[in-house]
Each structure stands twice: as C-alpha cells, then as structure tokens.
Amino acid sequence: MTDDDTSQPYHTPSTRAPNRPRPESEAGSEGENSARRQPRDEPWVTPEDAEAARKQAEADQRAALYEPPARLSLSRAPTVKALIILMAAIEGLLFLAEGAGGGALTGVRERVFQLFAFSPLGSYLAFQGAIGAEGLYGVLGHMFLHGGVMHLALNMFALALFGPPLERYMGAARLLALYVLAGLGGALGHGLWQYGVTVVSPDSGPWPLAVQLVGASGAISGMIGAELARRALSLAELPPRLRMASPLGYLLKASSGFVLINIALSAMGTAISGSAHLGGFFAGMAAVALLRRRQC
C-alpha cells in the first residue's frame, strides 16, 4: 500500500487479533443500541388514532343497527325468489280468471277466498266439528293470497327488501319456517282482535269473527320483526362497554313506530288488518331467536 492510497486500511495480526474478544462494556453498549434501534412489532397508536378508531366503530355499529337493507337483490335468496314467483303466479291466475270466458269465471276469486282465506269463525266451527276440515284451509292459505295486483306489489316489494338478508343469515329452510310461523302469528292476531270486537260490541253478534284475512302482510311483518330482533341479538353479543344501546332499549325504540301505526290502523277499522301485522311482527321476533343459526 502506497502513501497515496486513500483506501480503508485492513487489520493485520499486528494491529488487531482476529479472535480478540470484544470488551464487555463495548458489547453491552452496542447491544443496548441495537435493541433500541429495532422497530416495534406493533405500530404506535396515538390518542388521535384511538379516537378515530372508536368513532369508526360507532359508525359501523350505527349502520348495522339502524340502516335499512342497501338494495334489492335476490341472487342469493332462492327461497324468497320462490315465494315471490308462487304468489305472483297465484294472483296472475286469479286476475286472468276474472276476465276470461266472457264473465263465466268472474266468481273464481270469491270462491278461492271462501275456501283459502282465513276466517276466525270458520276455523272455530271446524275445530268444533260443525263444518268440515275445509274451514281450516285458510290458516295457511291466506298467506299466499292477495286482494289485487297493487296489494301483491306492495307485499312483494317488502318481501324482496327484508327477506334476502334474513335468508343469508338463517338459511333457506329456517326462513321458510319463519315465514309460516309469522303468518300463523298474523292469523292469531287477527282472530284475537275480531274476538275483542265481538266482546266490546255484543250487538254485532258473531259476524266480526267472519271477517276474512287475505295476504302475506302478517308473514312479512314477521320478517321485519325478525330483522330487528336479529340486530338486537347481535348487539347483545358485544361486550357492554362497546354497545351503543342496550338490546332491549334498541328493540323498543326501533319497533315503537311500527307498533303504534298498526294499533291506529286496527282502532280506526280500516281494511288493513293492523292486528295481523302486529301478530306476525311479534311472532317473527320470537321465531328468529329460536331459528337462528348458532355458532359451534
């Protein structure tokens, strides 16, 4: 190596022994520095980041609890799709029959309703043996019939809105069971209300019990109640410190408007059976707690 060479000199045995141990003070100092220089496995969380995360979690929870279904989609809801097709086909056949044959079939809808609409009085007489079993057909049949195209359209819109999220949550078989149980709850609500009318107005005789119930409204109201109950159950699964509200408080707040509107409809004696809506609504709430999928 010449005097002009500016490269880094290398160590020789005369300047530094290769096997010379490093002094403990030097080793300890460098170990502390290396440990200090190592990056953390977890990122630093500032108070601002923690507050932002908390607000985002609250926004996500609020959306899950209070926002309605985002869009109509039947792609992953074959049971809901089958129910809509079935009820549309039934209403289509009745609609065509009313205008077919030069008026020869105009009484078809009335005869179908007489047999398959729900009548509290007819069911009571069938249970007593005064009439045949056909008096009980309406217990199930009423939830697949409608009073016209507009009635059908409104109910199918509600079914397409609330049915798919529940089917994805519960599965096809449980959703069908929920629909039937909610429909039965609607029939029970209608029957109890009409019986109450006969008690309050005895001069009317038994005829309020003969008022027929037609439509899927009770069953679909049950799906609305089931969806609210599902959200309350998901709220109950969170630790109490993370909940925006108590499950019972949320359920009361979310359902109060629906309940009050349908009480008013029944009290005013409208053609819309608010009592059937309420019966289906509460039956759906109870059914979803029994039918929901449980994690293993």
C-alpha positions in Angstrom: 0.0 0.0 0.0 1.5 3.4 -1.1 1.4 6.7 0.7 -1.1 7.9 -2.0 -3.5 5.1 -1.3 -6.6 6.5 0.5 -8.5 3.2 0.7 -9.5 1.9 4.1 -6.6 0.0 5.7 -7.2 -3.6 6.7 -6.3 -5.1 10.0 -3.3 -7.3 10.4 -2.4 -9.6 13.3 0.0 -6.9 14.4 -2.7 -4.3 14.7 -5.8 -6.4 15.8 -6.1 -10.0 16.6 -9.0 -11.7 14.7 -10.0 -13.7 17.8 -9.7 -10.9 20.2 -12.8 -10.8 22.4 -14.8 -7.6 22.4 -14.8 -5.7 25.7 -17.9 -6.3 27.8 -18.6 -2.6 28.1 -18.4 -2.1 24.4 -20.6 -5.2 23.7 -23.2 -4.1 26.2 -23.4 -0.7 24.8 -23.8 -1.9 21.3 -26.4 -4.4 22.4 -28.5 -1.7 24.0 -28.2 0.5 20.9 -29.2 -2.4 18.6 -32.2 -3.2 20.8 -33.1 0.5 20.8 -32.8 0.6 17.0 -35.0 -2.4 16.4 -38.5 -1.5 15.1 -41.6 -2.3 17.2 -43.7 -5.2 16.1 -46.8 -3.2 16.6 -47.3 0.4 15.3 -47.5 3.2 17.7 -51.1 4.3 18.5 -51.6 7.9 19.2 -54.7 9.2 21.1 -55.9 10.7 17.8 -55.7 7.3 16.2 -57.6 5.7 19.1 -60.3 8.3 19.0 -60.7 7.9 15.2 -61.0 4.1 15.6 -63.6 4.5 18.3 -65.7 6.8 16.1 -65.4 4.5 13.1 -66.5 1.5 15.3 -69.5 3.5 16.5 -70.4 4.5 12.9 -70.2 0.8 11.8 -72.4 -0.3 14.7 -74.9 2.5 14.0 -75.1 1.5 10.3 -75.6 -2.2 11.3 -78.4 -1.3 13.7 -80.3 1.5 12.0 -79.7 1.5 8.3 -82.2 -0.4 6.1 -81.1 -3.0 3.6 -79.0 -1.2 0.9 -80.6 -2.7 -2.2 -82.9 -5.2 -3.6 -81.1 -8.4 -4.6 -82.5 -11.9 -4.9 -79.3 -13.5 -6.3 -78.6 -15.3 -3.0 -82.1 -15.7 -1.8 -83.7 -18.7 -3.7 -86.5 -19.2 -1.1 -87.6 -15.5 -1.2 -87.5 -15.7 -5.0 -89.6 -18.9 -5.0 -92.2 -17.3 -2.6 -92.5 -14.2 -4.9 -92.9 -16.3 -8.0 -95.5 -18.5 -6.3 -97.6 -15.6 -5.1 -97.3 -13.7 -8.3 -98.4 -16.8 -10.2 -101.5 -17.3 -8.0 -102.5 -13.7 -8.3 -101.9 -13.8 -12.1 -104.2 -16.8 -12.5 -106.9 -15.2 -10.4 -106.6 -11.9 -12.4 -106.8 -13.8 -15.7 -109.8 -15.9 -14.5 -111.7 -12.7 -13.7 -111.6 -11.6 -17.3 -111.7 -15.0 -19.0 -114.6 -16.9 -20.5 -116.8 -13.8 -21.1 -117.5 -13.5 -17.4 -118.1 -17.1 -16.8 -115.1 -17.2 -14.3 -115.7 -13.9 -12.6 -116.6 -15.7 -9.3 -113.4 -17.7 -9.1 -111.6 -15.2 -6.8 -114.6 -15.2 -4.4 -114.7 -19.0 -4.3 -111.0 -19.2 -3.8 -111.2 -16.7 -0.9 -114.1 -18.5 0.6 -112.0 -21.7 0.8 -108.5 -20.4 1.4 -108.9 -17.0 3.2 -108.6 -17.1 6.9 -111.8 -16.7 8.9 -111.7 -16.9 12.7 -115.3 -18.1 12.7 -114.8 -20.7 10.1 -111.7 -22.1 12.0 -113.7 -22.1 15.2 -116.6 -24.1 13.6 -114.1 -26.5 12.1 -112.5 -27.2 15.5 -116.0 -27.7 16.9 -116.8 -30.2 14.1 -119.7 -28.1 12.9 -118.1 -27.9 9.4 -115.5 -30.0 7.6 -111.8 -29.6 7.6 -112.0 -27.1 4.8 -112.7 -24.5 7.4 -109.0 -24.8 8.4 -107.5 -24.4 4.9 -107.3 -20.6 5.4 -105.0 -20.9 8.4 -102.1 -21.5 5.9 -103.8 -20.5 2.6 -104.3 -16.8 3.5 -100.6 -16.0 3.5 -100.3 -16.9 -0.2 -103.3 -14.9 -1.5 -103.8 -11.2 -2.2 -106.6 -8.8 -2.9 -105.3 -7.5 -6.1 -102.2 -6.5 -8.1 -101.4 -3.5 -6.0 -101.7 -5.5 -2.8 -99.4 -8.1 -4.2 -96.9 -5.5 -5.5 -96.5 -3.8 -2.1 -96.1 -7.0 -0.2 -93.6 -8.5 -2.7 -91.5 -5.3 -2.5 -91.3 -5.6 1.3 -90.5 -9.3 1.0 -87.7 -8.6 -1.5 -86.3 -5.9 0.8 -86.4 -7.8 4.1 -86.3 -11.4 3.1 -82.8 -11.8 1.5 -80.7 -10.6 4.5 -82.6 -13.0 6.7 -82.2 -15.9 4.3 -78.5 -15.3 4.2 -78.5 -15.2 8.0 -80.8 -18.1 8.7 -80.7 -20.4 5.6 -83.5 -21.4 3.3 -85.3 -23.9 5.5 -85.3 -21.7 8.6 -86.5 -18.7 6.5 -89.5 -20.7 5.2 -90.3 -21.8 8.8 -90.1 -18.2 9.9 -92.5 -17.1 7.1 -95.1 -19.8 8.1 -94.8 -19.1 11.8 -95.1 -15.3 11.3 -98.1 -15.9 9.1 -99.7 -18.1 11.8 -99.0 -15.3 14.3 -100.7 -12.8 11.9 -103.8 -15.1 11.8 -103.8 -15.3 15.6 -103.6 -11.6 16.0 -106.4 -11.0 13.5 -108.6 -13.6 15.3 -108.0 -12.2 18.8 -108.7 -8.6 17.6 -112.0 -9.7 16.0 -113.0 -11.6 19.1 -112.3 -8.5 21.1 -114.6 -6.5 18.8 -117.4 -9.0 19.5 -116.9 -8.7 23.2 -116.9 -4.9 23.2 -119.9 -4.8 20.8 -122.1 -7.7 21.6 -124.9 -6.4 19.5 -122.8 -7.1 16.4 -123.2 -10.8 17.0 -120.5 -13.3 15.7 -120.1 -11.5 12.4 -116.8 -9.7 13.2 -115.3 -13.2 13.6 -116.3 -13.9 10.0 -114.2 -11.1 8.6 -111.6 -12.7 6.4 -107.9 -12.2 6.3 -106.0 -12.3 3.0 -102.4 -11.5 2.2 -98.8 -12.1 3.1 -98.7 -8.9 5.2 -98.6 -10.8 8.5 -95.8 -13.1 7.4 -93.8 -10.2 6.0 -94.4 -8.1 9.2 -92.8 -11.1 10.9 -89.7 -10.7 8.8 -89.5 -7.1 9.8 -89.7 -8.1 13.5 -87.2 -10.9 12.9 -84.7 -8.4 11.3 -85.0 -6.1 14.3 -84.6 -9.0 16.7 -81.6 -10.2 14.8 -79.9 -6.8 15.2 -80.7 -6.7 18.9 -79.2 -10.2 19.3 -76.0 -9.1 17.5 -75.9 -6.1 19.9 -76.2 -8.4 22.9 -73.2 -10.4 21.7 -70.9 -7.3 22.1 -69.2 -6.5 25.4 -71.4 -4.0 27.4 -68.7 -1.3 27.1 -68.8 -1.4 23.3 -72.6 -1.2 22.9 -74.3 2.0 21.7 -77.5 0.9 23.5 -79.0 -1.9 25.5 -80.5 -4.7 23.3 -83.9 -4.2 24.9 -83.8 -0.4 24.6 -82.8 -0.7 20.9 -85.7 -3.1 20.3 -88.3 -0.9 21.9 -87.1 2.2 20.1 -86.8 0.5 16.7 -90.2 -1.2 16.9 -92.3 1.6 18.5 -93.2 3.3 15.3 -94.4 0.1 13.6 -96.5 -0.9 16.6 -98.2 2.4 17.1 -99.1 2.8 13.4 -100.7 -0.7 13.3 -102.6 -0.1 16.6 -104.0 3.0 15.0 -105.0 1.1 11.8 -106.9 -1.5 13.8 -108.6 1.1 16.0 -109.8 3.0 13.0 -111.4 -0.1 11.5 -109.6 0.2 8.2 -109.4 -2.5 5.6 -105.7 -3.0 6.5 -105.5 -5.5 9.4 -103.1 -3.9 11.8 -103.8 -6.7 14.3 -102.5 -9.2 11.8 -99.4 -7.1 11.2 -98.7 -7.0 14.9 -99.4 -10.7 15.4 -96.9 -11.5 12.7 -94.4 -8.9 13.9 -94.1 -10.3 17.4 -94.2 -13.9 16.1 -91.3 -13.2 13.9 -89.3 -11.7 16.8 -89.8 -14.8 18.8 -89.2 -17.1 15.9 -85.8 -15.7 14.9 -84.4 -16.3 18.4 -85.4 -19.9 18.1 -84.4 -20.5 14.4 -81.2 -18.5 14.1 -78.0 -20.3 13.3 -75.8 -20.8 16.4 -72.1 -20.7 16.2 -70.5 -24.1 17.2 
